[in-house]
């Protein structure tokens, strides 16, 4: 199966560092403006997932959710979690470390579209 969400080596390294500091984690990306459109990292269960959120998959054992409206725009792309220097103004756990998560993306090929992981609400 082709994953809908993956991460770069830097993204995976930061997740492992954050897991060491905070324990189990989760991610959520909404369709809000500014920092609200960036992936946000929370302690697992800290962000209350609603009926309109879609589970995109897992990264390094962490569930990654996206608002359903946002998913409609991204459903034909693979999301790639990455890291960049700088501070966001969100409550995401990486912010005090002077870095922030962000999403890269690429379109799925026709062959990959038939092999996508199942979406869970």
RAVENUR-V682086 format. One record per pair of residues at least 24 apart in sequence whose C-alpha atoms are under 7 Angstrom apart, sorted by the first residue. I is the first residue (numbers start at 1). J is the second residue. D is the distance in Angstrom with one decimal. If there is no record, write none. Layout:
I;J;D
I;J;D
This chain:
1;115;5.1
1;116;5.5
1;117;5.5
2;112;6.4
2;115;5.6
2;116;4.7
2;117;5.8
3;116;6.2
3;117;5.6
4;56;6.1
4;57;6.6
4;78;4.9
4;79;6.2
4;116;6.8
4;117;6.7
5;56;6.4
5;57;6.2
5;78;5.8
5;79;4.7
5;80;5.9
6;59;6.3
6;79;6.3
6;80;4.8
6;81;6.2
7;59;6.9
7;80;4.9
7;81;4.4
7;82;6.0
8;80;6.8
8;81;6.3
8;82;5.5
10;82;6.5
10;83;6.3
11;81;6.0
11;82;4.7
11;83;5.5
12;60;6.8
25;62;5.5
26;62;5.0
26;63;5.0
26;64;6.1
27;63;6.2
27;64;4.6
27;65;6.0
28;64;5.8
28;65;4.6
28;66;5.5
29;65;6.3
29;66;4.7
29;67;6.6
30;66;5.7
30;67;5.0
30;70;6.4
31;67;6.7
31;70;5.1
35;88;6.6
35;89;6.6
35;90;6.2
38;102;5.8
39;101;6.2
39;102;6.1
40;92;4.9
41;92;4.8
41;93;5.6
42;92;6.0
42;93;6.0
51;121;6.8
53;121;6.3
54;119;6.8
54;120;6.0
54;121;4.7
55;119;6.1
55;120;5.1
55;121;5.8
56;119;6.0
76;107;5.9
76;108;5.9
77;105;6.1
77;106;5.3
77;107;4.2
77;108;5.4
78;105;5.5
78;106;5.4
78;107;6.3
78;108;6.3
79;103;6.2
79;104;6.0
79;105;4.6
79;106;7.0
80;104;4.9
80;105;5.6
